[in-house]
Amino acid sequence: MNPKEFLLHECRNVRSALREVLRHDYSAGSSKDFYTEFCERLDFLESLLKPVDPTDIRMLETFADEVSMLSMFVHQIERSHSGEFPWPFTEYLTELATPLCKENLTQNEGKPIIRVYAEGGLYSYKINLEADLSVLNVGRRIFTIVFPRTLKHHVLLHAIFGHEVGHAAWTIPKHNSDLRGKVLGPLRSAGPLTSTSQATHWLRNAEAPAEIEDLRKQYEAEPIYTVVDTTQLSYWFQEFMCDLFGLVTFGPSFIAAHKTLLLALDPTGHRWGPEHPPYICRRAMLWRACQHLGWNDYVKAVKDTQLRSDLQTFLETYLGSNAPGEWEDVFTSGQIATALDALKAILESVGCPPYALPDETTLLPLVRMLSDGIPPCGSDLSGTVKPANRKVDFRHILFGGWVVAEKPAARESDGEEDEEEKDQFLQINKLCELGLLQQRAIDMHPAGKKE
Amino acid sequence: MTLLSMYKRDDSRNVYRILADQAVKYIDHPTGGSEARILFTNLSRLLERYRYDAFFSHGAPGILEVFSKEHRAQHADRAEPTPKTLDVIPALEKAHETVYKTLSKDDLVQRLQELLVTLAENQAPGESHPNNEIKNARLFFVTLAETLDERRT
């Protein structure tokens, strides 16, 4: 069998695997779209491959990559059992991300295809983007959302996907251009990160926290810990931009998930790398962003004393009450305000509404439901014959969950439950997941709507 | 690194040469169908990157992935975007300069994308696009393919 014959053979294998995979229940949603897109890609690939001269090595190399990529995709779908990830959250996330991931190449363009699978390891949170320039064969782009398998029920932590949505938007050329100019432009216009030389000077500054100096000494043989180069700076700014994306799309839940997960993997909060700036700088930027968004004023205006106190606890836990330290405070309030307002305008222009904090009459019932062990959602629990269920933004449910998770009562247990029941954070997450499920049903079948 | 992954390479130069060649064939003999749709969507996507100067070779890692030891090791080994990726940009610029000297990037992309949509829908482009426009589009893709072919090593 020569290389060309083998590649054609592998195309048939991929097609056969595709049929096998989609016979089973591999997650709700876009199976048909995925199947159609995939068959079309295979048809296209075979039509290009069949006339190729078997001695044209370069063409065969290209086609080998393409067939391999299709095979990898089918395998990923094979692994996406719907029991392994929180599909009510996924549906909301898909709704949020879809307008941003549309390419608008043609007037009657289909939506991007969004698939999901679970992966092992805390590091798994990701949206795979099909952003590679050297791909021959993409009709509708497939975005694959990857959840960590062990955090299946932890919907509060899944707010971290707000950051990943930013990376997805970055791959759409029009958004990329807007984000570079209107969001990154202001962030890069002033401060210690405006150039690689300034950034390097900042990193080596004697005023830097002791932890930074310790890390520099520990890794002095590795250039990325002593010099900031162009690629590194570019990645860092993309991370800053995506953090703002997370904040604007998911609100307070993002701040909480961001701190919880990033500090879990870097408890010092000071570590940096070729693709990410120190957490303390990211937190400083988010602190200023929340000031601009008026979160403190929002909390002060809450009338219910208990809720106001809970919200204050939440903000102090995840943002801190003091202004950031001088070294890590790399952007001014003005820079952040300009960037944030531009980002909100970009989101609005594509039909992806930025998160707006809930009014008290929405948040308080959600928090009370959670405190009573009831899944938080817009269900009317008054017992009337015709319940007046309400539409509630799924992100308010996550916010309510985080507020309750920080209440001291949520951390206590009487010692009689089993290990899972004692884990109050898990229980709150599960309640919120159920809340999302019920809310999804309310959204799909609002009162009075006939089938 | 697995035995096969060591062969993975940036192939954008070859990919867009193939697509540009195919575009010329479809302009000469429009057939529509899903194959044409995929072909012209890919080319539209390339033009969109050209319009907004949005060329990047790979996606960013996940927000937490950067903390994994495995990822850090992979990053250390990872090559920077290769000249092959960057070859696509001057090839597009040459095709632009050769065929549509006076048109801005925006106008060029819009004009070509409209034609590609017509071709993908299997409409005879002659009905909605003047002959010289079709000839120019054809020349654009011929120049693109030839320039990318010259840069093959």
Chai-1 contact restraints between the chains, C-beta under 6 A:
chainA,res_idxA,chainB,res_idxB,connection_type,confidence,min_distance_angstrom,max_distance_angstrom,comment,restraint_id
A,E40,B,S34,contact,1.0,0.0,6.0,A-B,restraint_1
A,E40,B,I38,contact,1.0,0.0,6.0,A-B,restraint_2
A,F44,B,E35,contact,1.0,0.0,6.0,A-B,restraint_3
A,F44,B,I38,contact,1.0,0.0,6.0,A-B,restraint_4
A,S47,B,E35,contact,1.0,0.0,6.0,A-B,restraint_5
A,R58,B,N14,contact,1.0,0.0,6.0,A-B,restraint_6
A,T62,B,D11,contact,1.0,0.0,6.0,A-B,restraint_7
A,T62,B,N14,contact,1.0,0.0,6.0,A-B,restraint_8
A,D65,B,D11,contact,1.0,0.0,6.0,A-B,restraint_9
A,L105,B,S44,contact,1.0,0.0,6.0,A-B,restraint_10
A,T106,B,V117,contact,1.0,0.0,6.0,A-B,restraint_11
A,Y123,B,L64,contact,1.0,0.0,6.0,A-B,restraint_12
A,Y123,B,E65,contact,1.0,0.0,6.0,A-B,restraint_13
A,Y123,B,S68,contact,1.0,0.0,6.0,A-B,restraint_14
A,Y125,B,G62,contact,1.0,0.0,6.0,A-B,restraint_15
A,Y125,B,L64,contact,1.0,0.0,6.0,A-B,restraint_16
A,K126,B,G62,contact,1.0,0.0,6.0,A-B,restraint_17
A,L129,B,G59,contact,1.0,0.0,6.0,A-B,restraint_18
A,A131,B,G59,contact,1.0,0.0,6.0,A-B,restraint_19
A,L133,B,S12,contact,1.0,0.0,6.0,A-B,restraint_20
A,L133,B,S57,contact,1.0,0.0,6.0,A-B,restraint_21
A,L133,B,T85,contact,1.0,0.0,6.0,A-B,restraint_22
A,S134,B,D10,contact,1.0,0.0,6.0,A-B,restraint_23
A,S134,B,D11,contact,1.0,0.0,6.0,A-B,restraint_24
A,S134,B,S12,contact,1.0,0.0,6.0,A-B,restraint_25
A,S134,B,V15,contact,1.0,0.0,6.0,A-B,restraint_26
A,L136,B,V15,contact,1.0,0.0,6.0,A-B,restraint_27
A,G139,B,I38,contact,1.0,0.0,6.0,A-B,restraint_28
A,G139,B,T41,contact,1.0,0.0,6.0,A-B,restraint_29
A,H163,B,I63,contact,1.0,0.0,6.0,A-B,restraint_30
A,H167,B,A60,contact,1.0,0.0,6.0,A-B,restraint_31
A,P173,B,E48,contact,1.0,0.0,6.0,A-B,restraint_32
A,P173,B,R49,contact,1.0,0.0,6.0,A-B,restraint_33
A,P173,B,Y52,contact,1.0,0.0,6.0,A-B,restraint_34
A,P173,B,A54,contact,1.0,0.0,6.0,A-B,restraint_35
A,K174,B,Y52,contact,1.0,0.0,6.0,A-B,restraint_36
A,N176,B,A54,contact,1.0,0.0,6.0,A-B,restraint_37
A,S177,B,Y52,contact,1.0,0.0,6.0,A-B,restraint_38
A,L261,B,L64,contact,1.0,0.0,6.0,A-B,restraint_39
A,L265,B,L64,contact,1.0,0.0,6.0,A-B,restraint_40
A,L265,B,F67,contact,1.0,0.0,6.0,A-B,restraint_41
A,D266,B,F67,contact,1.0,0.0,6.0,A-B,restraint_42
A,G273,B,V66,contact,1.0,0.0,6.0,A-B,restraint_43
A,P274,B,H75,contact,1.0,0.0,6.0,A-B,restraint_44
A,E275,B,P61,contact,1.0,0.0,6.0,A-B,restraint_45
A,E275,B,V66,contact,1.0,0.0,6.0,A-B,restraint_46
A,H276,B,V66,contact,1.0,0.0,6.0,A-B,restraint_47
